[in-house]
Amino acid sequence: MPPHELLAAARADGCQVRLDDSGAPRLSGTAEAKARRAKELGAQREGVVAELQVEAEKAEAASLAEAVRHIDEAARLVWNEMTRTWTWEPEEEDDGE
């Protein structure tokens, strides 16, 4: 943004604009504070997004663990049913006679 547009935008926003030794516009402490706050909020947002990702991964892991428990329970029930109706009969030994 050209300096004159920056000056106009800053003044419209209620910020005081000063010129430094080279004649370049310098924003007031209020504008710098706003910029710092925006940066802090951006960092805070990134932290929240990271926390949400961790929580989503935990939920997914819990969901997978629950699915494994259901599969294990179903397999156990099938095994119990199979062994309940199954009878073992020893094979007759062949004496060769």
ROSE-4610 file (N, C-alpha, C; in Angstrom, 1 decimal, always signed):
// ROSE-4610
residu = [M/M/M/P/P/P/P/P/P/H/H/H/E/E/E/L/L/L/L/L/L/A/A/A/A/A/A/A/A/A/R/R/R/A/A/A/D/D/D/G/G/G/C/C/C/Q/Q/Q/V/V/V/R/R/R/L/L/L/D/D/D/D/D/D/S/S/S/G/G/G/A/A/A/P/P/P/R/R/R/L/L/L/S/S/S/G/G/G/T/T/T/A/A/A/E/E/E/A/A/A/K/K/K/A/A/A/R/R/R/R/R/R/A/A/A/K/K/K/E/E/E/L/L/L/G/G/G/A/A/A/Q/Q/Q/R/R/R/E/E/E/G/G/G/V/V/V/V/V/V/A/A/A/E/E/E/L/L/L/Q/Q/Q/V/V/V/E/E/E/A/A/A/E/E/E/K/K/K/A/A/A/E/E/E/A/A/A/A/A/A/S/S/S/L/L/L/A/A/A/E/E/E/A/A/A/V/V/V/R/R/R/H/H/H/I/I/I/D/D/D/E/E/E/A/A/A/A/A/A/R/R/R/L/L/L/V/V/V/W/W/W/N/N/N/E/E/E/M/M/M/T/T/T/R/R/R/T/T/T/W/W/W/T/T/T/W/W/W/E/E/E/P/P/P/E/E/E/E/E/E/E/E/E/D/D/D/D/D/D/G/G/G/E/E/E]
num = [1/1/1/2/2/2/3/3/3/4/4/4/5/5/5/6/6/6/7/7/7/8/8/8/9/9/9/10/10/10/11/11/11/12/12/12/13/13/13/14/14/14/15/15/15/16/16/16/17/17/17/18/18/18/19/19/19/20/20/20/21/21/21/22/22/22/23/23/23/24/24/24/25/25/25/26/26/26/27/27/27/28/28/28/29/29/29/30/30/30/31/31/31/32/32/32/33/33/33/34/34/34/35/35/35/36/36/36/37/37/37/38/38/38/39/39/39/40/40/40/41/41/41/42/42/42/43/43/43/44/44/44/45/45/45/46/46/46/47/47/47/48/48/48/49/49/49/50/50/50/51/51/51/52/52/52/53/53/53/54/54/54/55/55/55/56/56/56/57/57/57/58/58/58/59/59/59/60/60/60/61/61/61/62/62/62/63/63/63/64/64/64/65/65/65/66/66/66/67/67/67/68/68/68/69/69/69/70/70/70/71/71/71/72/72/72/73/73/73/74/74/74/75/75/75/76/76/76/77/77/77/78/78/78/79/79/79/80/80/80/81/81/81/82/82/82/83/83/83/84/84/84/85/85/85/86/86/86/87/87/87/88/88/88/89/89/89/90/90/90/91/91/91/92/92/92/93/93/93/94/94/94/95/95/95/96/96/96/97/97/97]
x = [+0.9/+0.0/+0.9/+0.6/+1.4/+1.3/+2.3/+2.3/+1.1/+0.7/-0.5/-1.8/-1.9/-3.1/-3.0/-1.8/-1.6/-2.0/-1.5/-1.9/-3.4/-4.0/-5.5/-6.2/-5.8/-6.5/-6.3/-5.1/-4.8/-5.6/-5.6/-6.4/-7.9/-8.4/-9.8/-10.1/-9.1/-9.3/-9.1/-8.8/-8.6/-7.2/-6.3/-4.9/-4.1/-3.1/-2.2/-1.1/-0.7/+0.4/+1.5/+2.7/+3.9/+4.8/+5.7/+6.7/+8.0/+8.7/+10.0/+11.1/+12.3/+13.4/+13.5/+13.1/+13.2/+12.0/+11.0/+9.7/+8.7/+9.0/+8.1/+7.1/+5.8/+4.8/+5.1/+4.9/+5.0/+3.6/+3.1/+1.8/+2.0/+1.0/+1.0/+1.0/+1.2/+1.2/-0.1/-1.2/-2.5/-2.5/-2.1/-2.1/-1.1/+0.0/+0.9/+0.4/-0.3/-1.0/-2.0/-2.8/-3.8/-3.1/-2.0/-1.3/-0.8/-0.2/+0.3/-0.9/-2.0/-3.2/-3.7/-3.7/-4.1/-3.1/-1.8/-0.8/-1.1/-1.3/-1.6/-2.8/-3.9/-5.1/-4.9/-4.0/-3.7/-3.0/-2.0/-1.3/-2.2/-3.1/-4.1/-5.0/-5.4/-6.3/-5.6/-4.3/-3.5/-3.4/-3.3/-3.2/-4.5/-5.6/-7.0/-7.2/-6.8/-6.9/-6.1/-4.9/-4.0/-4.7/-5.3/-6.0/-7.2/-7.9/-9.1/-8.6/-7.5/-7.0/-6.6/-6.0/-5.6/-6.9/-7.9/-9.2/-9.9/-9.8/-10.4/-9.7/-8.4/-7.6/-7.9/-8.1/-8.4/-9.8/-10.7/-12.1/-12.1/-11.3/-11.2/-10.6/-9.5/-8.9/-9.9/-10.6/-11.6/-12.7/-13.1/-14.1/-13.6/-12.3/-11.7/-11.6/-11.2/-11.1/-12.5/-13.5/-14.9/-15.3/-14.9/-15.2/-14.5/-13.2/-12.5/-13.1/-13.6/-14.3/-15.6/-16.3/-17.5/-17.2/-16.2/-15.7/-15.3/-14.5/-14.0/-15.2/-16.1/-17.3/-18.1/-18.3/-19.0/-18.2/-16.9/-16.1/-16.2/-16.2/-16.4/-17.7/-18.8/-20.1/-20.2/-19.6/-19.6/-18.9/-17.7/-16.9/-17.6/-18.3/-19.1/-20.2/-20.8/-21.9/-21.4/-20.3/-19.7/-19.2/-18.6/-18.1/-19.2/-20.3/-21.5/-22.1/-22.2/-22.8/-21.9/-20.6/-19.6/-19.3/-19.2/-18.8/-17.5/-16.7/-15.4/-15.5/-15.2/-15.2/-13.8/-13.1/-11.8/-11.8/-10.7/-10.5/-10.2/-10.7/-10.3/-8.9/-8.1/-6.8/-6.8/-6.0/-5.9/-4.7/-5.0/-3.9/-3.2/-3.7/-3.1/-3.7/-4.6/-5.2/-6.4]
y = [-1.2/+0.0/+1.2/+2.2/+3.4/+4.2/+4.9/+5.7/+6.6/+7.3/+8.2/+7.4/+6.2/+5.3/+4.8/+4.4/+3.9/+5.0/+6.3/+7.4/+7.6/+7.6/+7.8/+6.7/+5.5/+4.3/+4.4/+4.7/+4.8/+5.9/+7.0/+8.2/+7.9/+7.2/+6.8/+5.8/+5.0/+4.1/+4.7/+6.0/+6.7/+6.6/+6.1/+6.0/+7.3/+7.5/+8.6/+8.1/+8.8/+8.4/+9.5/+9.0/+9.9/+9.5/+10.4/+10.1/+9.9/+8.8/+8.6/+9.5/+9.4/+10.3/+10.2/+9.1/+9.0/+9.5/+9.8/+10.3/+9.3/+8.0/+6.9/+7.0/+6.7/+6.7/+5.7/+6.1/+5.1/+5.2/+4.0/+3.9/+4.2/+4.7/+5.0/+3.7/+3.9/+2.8/+2.0/+2.7/+2.0/+1.1/+1.5/+0.7/-0.5/-0.2/-1.3/-2.3/-1.8/-2.7/-3.6/-3.0/-3.7/-4.8/-4.5/-5.5/-6.6/-6.3/-7.3/-8.2/-7.6/-8.4/-9.3/-8.8/-9.7/-10.9/-10.6/-11.7/-12.7/-12.2/-13.0/-13.9/-13.3/-14.0/-15.1/-14.8/-15.8/-17.0/-16.7/-17.8/-18.6/-17.9/-18.5/-19.4/-19.0/-19.7/-21.0/-20.9/-22.1/-23.1/-22.6/-23.5/-24.2/-23.5/-24.1/-25.2/-24.8/-25.8/-27.1/-26.9/-28.0/-28.9/-28.2/-28.9/-29.7/-29.1/-29.8/-31.0/-30.9/-32.0/-33.2/-32.8/-33.9/-34.5/-33.7/-34.3/-35.2/-34.8/-35.6/-36.9/-36.9/-38.1/-39.0/-38.4/-39.2/-39.9/-39.1/-39.6/-40.8/-40.6/-41.6/-42.9/-42.7/-43.9/-44.6/-43.8/-44.4/-45.2/-44.6/-45.2/-46.5/-46.5/-47.8/-48.8/-48.4/-49.3/-49.9/-49.1/-49.6/-50.6/-50.3/-51.3/-52.6/-52.5/-53.8/-54.6/-53.9/-54.6/-55.3/-54.6/-55.2/-56.5/-56.4/-57.5/-58.6/-58.3/-59.3/-60.0/-59.3/-59.8/-60.7/-60.3/-61.1/-62.4/-62.3/-63.5/-64.5/-63.9/-64.8/-65.5/-64.7/-65.3/-66.4/-66.2/-67.2/-68.5/-68.2/-69.4/-70.2/-69.4/-70.1/-70.9/-70.4/-71.1/-72.4/-72.2/-73.3/-74.4/-74.1/-75.1/-75.7/-75.0/-75.5/-76.7/-76.6/-77.6/-78.7/-78.5/-79.4/-80.5/-81.7/-82.8/-83.4/-83.8/-84.4/-85.9/-86.6/-88.0/-88.5/-89.2/-89.6/-90.6/-90.5/-91.4/-92.8/-93.8/-95.1/-95.4/-96.0/-96.4/-97.6/-97.6/-98.7/-99.5/-100.8/-101.6/-102.4/-102.2/-102.9/-104.3/-104.7/-106.1/-106.1]
z = [+0.0/+0.0/+0.0/-0.9/-0.9/+0.4/+0.8/+2.0/+2.2/+1.1/+1.3/+1.6/+1.0/+1.3/+2.7/+3.2/+4.5/+5.5/+5.2/+6.1/+6.2/+5.0/+5.0/+5.7/+5.5/+6.2/+7.7/+8.1/+9.5/+10.2/+9.5/+10.1/+10.1/+9.1/+9.1/+10.2/+10.6/+11.7/+13.0/+13.1/+14.3/+14.9/+14.1/+14.6/+14.3/+15.1/+14.9/+14.0/+13.1/+12.2/+12.3/+12.5/+12.6/+11.4/+11.1/+10.1/+10.8/+10.4/+11.0/+10.3/+10.7/+10.1/+8.6/+8.0/+6.6/+5.9/+6.6/+6.1/+5.9/+6.3/+6.1/+7.3/+7.0/+8.1/+9.1/+10.3/+11.5/+12.2/+12.5/+13.2/+14.7/+15.3/+16.7/+17.5/+18.8/+19.7/+19.6/+19.4/+19.4/+18.2/+17.0/+15.8/+16.0/+16.6/+16.8/+17.8/+18.8/+19.8/+19.1/+18.2/+17.4/+16.6/+16.0/+15.2/+16.1/+17.2/+18.1/+18.6/+18.9/+19.4/+18.3/+17.1/+15.9/+15.8/+16.0/+15.9/+17.0/+18.2/+19.4/+19.2/+18.6/+18.4/+17.3/+16.3/+15.3/+15.9/+16.8/+17.5/+18.4/+19.1/+19.9/+19.1/+18.0/+17.1/+16.7/+16.3/+15.9/+17.0/+18.3/+19.4/+19.6/+19.5/+19.6/+18.5/+17.3/+16.2/+16.5/+17.1/+17.4/+18.5/+19.5/+20.6/+20.0/+19.1/+18.6/+17.7/+17.1/+16.3/+17.2/+18.4/+19.3/+19.9/+20.2/+20.8/+19.7/+18.4/+17.4/+17.2/+17.4/+17.3/+18.5/+19.7/+20.8/+20.6/+20.1/+19.9/+18.9/+17.8/+16.8/+17.4/+18.2/+18.9/+19.8/+20.5/+21.4/+20.6/+19.5/+18.7/+18.1/+17.7/+17.2/+18.3/+19.5/+20.6/+20.9/+20.8/+21.1/+20.0/+18.8/+17.7/+17.9/+18.3/+18.6/+19.7/+20.7/+21.8/+21.3/+20.5/+19.9/+19.1/+18.3/+17.4/+18.3/+19.3/+20.3/+21.0/+21.4/+22.1/+21.1/+19.9/+18.9/+18.6/+18.5/+18.2/+19.4/+20.6/+21.8/+21.9/+21.5/+21.5/+20.4/+19.3/+18.2/+18.7/+19.3/+19.8/+20.9/+21.8/+22.8/+22.2/+21.2/+20.6/+19.8/+19.2/+18.5/+19.4/+20.5/+21.4/+22.3/+22.5/+23.2/+22.5/+21.2/+20.4/+19.8/+20.0/+19.5/+20.5/+20.0/+20.9/+20.3/+21.2/+20.8/+21.0/+19.9/+20.0/+19.6/+20.5/+20.2/+19.0/+18.3/+17.1/+17.7/+17.0/+17.3/+16.8/+17.7/+17.3/+16.4/+15.4/+14.5/+14.9/+15.4/+15.9/+14.8/+13.6/+12.5/+12.3/+13.1/+13.0/+12.2]
